[in-house]
């Protein structure tokens, strides 16, 4: 009766770490002989699969997210104990048996079952090991930092950018302005679903479940093509000063009527003004032509 009450107290505890400590202490006190017998018969770990399953021999070799195989040694209301071959049985809580809600541990596990688990938490000093049957994320929120780079897969394209899976809880967004140094009208001009890309973390918010990424920051910035263009200098002020000295057609007619200036001089003045206008226009055309030729040379190189 006391054992049942102790178990119920553990199940109702909101602090899982405290529950683990109390459960393991109770199990060690009341089932010392059983535990010793079970630990001497550790299962052989099958590594013939994809090569990711590891086979540590002690609790000190365990690390979070490590993939293991073990054998179910005992079922409880709150979870099950798994022999993973390190001399200390691991506890898997009922909430870690899968992504769907589980009412009873026996609905998922039976004593003797061989299961694949991942290390969730480990405390070698206290001899506590927590495992899960839910594959952990490759990138946790706590792992993210601004400036970090990841390899990811493009999963979706939108008008405003591309979504990239980097192994986190949520896909990251590469805004269209962060795809390339060049102008991009639509992400499909540069990317396609399934592409493997390198991205840099610009910002993230766990509360908003948002990760902002950049591809552009990891690309070499193109050389400024206009940096080598030496623009011809047109002395506008000097031209304006020269033009101010040239009389207008009305002034020529007035001077002619008053006898202040010969007609030939007025006509010559008008010609001079036209020549200076044409010279200024030609200078601007030469400037545009020089710029275009320079840009073509840069592109050809």
Secondary structure, 3 states (H helix, E strand, C coil): CHHHHHHHHHHHCCCHHHHHHHHHHHHHHHCHHHHHHHHCCCCCCCCCCCCCCCCCCCHHHCCCCCEEEEEEEEECCCEEEEECCCCCCEEEEHHHCCCCCCCCHHHCCCCCCEEEEEEEEEECCCCEEEEECCCCCCCCHHHCCCCCEEEEEEEEEECCEEEEECCCCCCEEEEHHHCCCCCCCCHHHCCCCCCEEEEEEEEEECCCCEEEEECHHHCCCCCCCCCCCCCCCCCHHHHHHHHHHCCCHHHHHHHHHHCCCCHHHHHHHHHHHHHHHHHHHHHHHHHHHHHHHHHHHHHHC
